[in-house]
Amino acid sequence: MGRQIHFYLCPKMRAAIESEAKRIGVNLAGNYSSDKSAIQFSTSSGTDTYQGRLWTEAADPSHYELLCRAVKRGAAYDRDAALWVKHESRAGLRSTQQRSGALWMNWLLETGNTTLKSLAAGQ
């Protein structure tokens, strides 16, 4: 069974993960690896490029747990976003969510979703 942690991928979070990986001598895989000991460091695509994830199926989770500590150090879990967020980056997350939400709502309205149009119009 795999282990994973999701986080807001701000520059500070990326730096924390990459420096910890370098310190402990771990190579992070960018894509899925058939090597069960690998730790995948992936980012989302599309409108959710601000989300990152560490994932592994390693039998020995010690390196993964050290990377998780780097994610959680100076961070808090944002229940609304379901992401770990560095304290300094909370405003950036909110701004990103607002932009993404507005883009999503505009797309839904443009595609002709009548239920959403009536909600947007306050009906």
C-alpha positions in Angstrom: 0.0 0.0 0.0 1.3 3.4 -1.0 1.9 6.4 1.2 1.2 10.0 0.1 1.2 13.6 1.3 -0.3 16.5 -0.6 0.9 20.1 -0.3 0.7 23.6 -1.7 3.7 23.8 -4.0 5.1 27.2 -3.4 8.8 28.0 -4.0 9.5 27.6 -0.2 7.9 24.1 -0.2 9.8 23.0 -3.3 13.1 24.2 -1.8 12.4 22.4 1.5 11.7 19.1 -0.3 14.6 19.3 -2.7 17.1 20.3 -0.1 16.0 17.5 2.3 16.2 15.0 -0.6 19.7 16.2 -1.4 20.7 16.1 2.3 19.6 12.5 2.7 20.8 11.4 -0.7 17.4 10.5 -2.2 16.6 10.9 -5.9 13.0 12.0 -6.4 11.2 10.5 -9.4 9.1 12.9 -11.5 6.9 10.2 -12.9 5.7 6.8 -11.7 8.5 4.4 -11.3 8.2 0.6 -11.2 11.0 0.7 -8.6 9.0 0.2 -5.3 11.6 2.0 -3.3 11.3 5.2 -5.3 9.7 8.4 -4.0 7.7 10.3 -6.5 7.6 14.1 -6.3 4.8 15.1 -8.7 2.9 18.3 -9.5 -0.6 18.6 -10.8 -1.3 19.9 -14.2 -4.0 22.0 -15.8 -5.6 24.5 -13.4 -4.3 22.8 -10.3 -0.5 23.4 -10.9 -0.2 24.7 -7.3 -0.7 21.2 -5.8 2.2 18.8 -5.2 2.5 15.3 -3.9 5.0 12.9 -2.5 4.2 9.2 -2.9 6.0 5.9 -2.3 5.4 2.2 -2.0 8.7 1.6 -0.2 8.8 -1.1 2.4 11.1 1.1 4.5 9.4 4.5 4.8 12.3 6.3 6.6 13.3 8.5 3.7 9.7 9.3 2.8 9.0 10.2 6.5 12.0 12.6 6.5 10.7 14.3 3.4 7.2 14.5 5.1 8.8 16.3 8.1 10.3 18.8 5.6 6.9 19.4 4.2 5.3 19.9 7.6 8.1 22.0 9.1 6.8 25.6 9.3 3.5 24.5 7.7 -0.1 23.9 8.8 -2.7 21.6 7.3 -5.4 23.6 5.5 -8.6 21.5 5.8 -10.5 23.5 3.1 -7.8 22.9 0.5 -6.8 19.4 1.9 -3.1 20.5 1.6 -0.1 21.2 3.8 0.8 24.9 3.4 3.8 26.8 4.6 2.8 29.6 6.9 4.2 32.3 4.6 2.3 30.9 1.7 -1.3 30.9 3.0 -2.2 34.2 1.2 -0.7 32.8 -2.0 -2.9 29.7 -1.7 -6.0 31.8 -1.2 -5.2 34.0 -4.2 -4.6 30.9 -6.4 -7.8 29.3 -5.2 -9.8 32.4 -6.0 -8.3 32.7 -9.5 -8.9 29.0 -10.2 -12.5 29.2 -8.9 -13.2 32.2 -11.1 -11.8 30.5 -14.1 -13.8 27.3 -13.4 -17.0 29.2 -12.9 -16.5 31.2 -16.1 -15.9 28.0 -18.1 -19.0 26.4 -16.7 -21.1 29.4 -17.5 -19.6 29.6 -21.1 -20.5 25.9 -21.7 -24.2 26.7 -21.2 -24.8 25.0 -17.8 -28.3 26.4 -17.2 -28.4 25.4 -13.5 -25.2 27.3 -12.8 -26.4 30.3 -14.8 -29.5 30.5 -12.6 -27.4 30.2 -9.5 -25.0 32.9 -10.7 -28.0 35.1 -11.4 -29.3 34.5 -7.9 -32.4 32.6 -9.0 
